[in-house]
């Protein structure tokens, strides 16, 4: 563990404050950092993008956070996408967040696997007028 667990109320409050500043009918997209290879069989240590860490507490690659305060469905106002995990991945790459654990860490109630991102993002994009991307 890189650091002591932080109460998810911090991240819930951070998201609430961020969404209060968003323009009406706007959607914000936050991507995690990539894992960068340094040789054929080695990578640089992963360091999460500070925006997604500040808003969700998720410290894992291949993660996306969507914030859409004006979403038609309440469950889509805060959505987290994670890479699907299994025992094989846990052995070879280390433990990854499950949907349940991600909700505990972040306070985001709606968590999908990354494979569902295109479908959900398209649906939310059609409801929005402005889209923010972190860079």
N, C-alpha and C positions, 0 to 999 in steps of 0.2 A: 504494500500500500504506500502510495507516494505521500499521503498526508492524512491527518485525522478526518473522519467524516464530518461534514457540515450539515446542519439541519436544513431540510429542503425548503423551509419557510423563507430562507434568504433568496433562493432561486425563484420561488413563487412571487415574492415581492419585486425582485428585479424585473421579471417578465411583466408584471402588472404596471410598473413604472414605465417600462419601454413602450408597451402597447398604448398607454395613455398619451404618448407623444406621437403616435402614428397618425397619418392622415386617414380620413374615412375611406372604407373599402380598399385598404391596402394590406398586402401580404408580405411578410418578412421571411427570408430564407437564410438560415445559418448553417454552413457546412463545416465539418471537422477538417482538421489538417490531414494531409496525406502522409503516408509512410514513404520515406525517401530511401532508395537503395544506394549503398556506397560501394558495393561489389556484387559479384554474382550470387553470393550467399549471405550477405549481411545488409542490415539497414541501420539508418541513424535512429537514435532513441526517439520515440514518439513524444511530441509535445502538442497538446490540444490547442486549437485556436481559442484565444481568450474570449471572444464574443460568445461562442456556444458554451464555454465553460462558465462564464459569468451568468448566463441566462438559464442554464440547465444543470450544471454540476457534472455533466457527462464528460468523462475523460477517456474517450475511446474513439479509435479511427472509424471511418465509414459510418458516421452519424450525421443526421440532418434534423434541424429543429425548424418547424414552421409556426409562425405566429400570425393569426388572422382574426382579430377581435370582432369583425363583422361577418364571420362565416355563418351561413344559413343554419348549419347544424352546430349546436353548442360543442359537441365532441371534437370538432375540427378547429376550434379557436386556438388550441395549443396542441401540436402534434409532433411526436418524436419518432424518427425512423432509425433503426439499428440494423447492423449486419446480423443475420440469423446465426445463432451459435449452436454447437452440439459438442458431444464428448471429444470427438476427433480434434476440433478446433481448440478446445480447452487444453488438450495434451500438447499440441504442437505450437500453438500461438499464445497460450495463456487464457485464463478465464475471461470471458466477455459477459456483458450485461444481458440478463434475460429481460423480458418485458416487465415482469413483476419487480425485479430489482431496479430497473430504470425508473419506474414510477416512484419507488421508495426514495431513490437518490434525488430525483429532479422535481417531483410533485406534478409532473405531466401525466395526466390520466389516460390519454390516448397514445398508445405506442404501437407502431407497426414495424414489420420487418422491412428492410430496404427494398426488397423485391416488389413491394406495394407502392413505392414512391411515385412512379410515373402516373398511375391511375388516380391516386389521391391528389397529387399536385395538379394534374390537368383539371380535375373537378374544381379545386379551389381557385385556380388561375382564371377560370371562366366566370367566377363570382367577383373577382377583384378588378380594380381599375389601375392600381399602382402596385408595383412589386419592388421590394428592396432586397438586394443580395449583399451578403458580406463579402469582402475581398481581402 
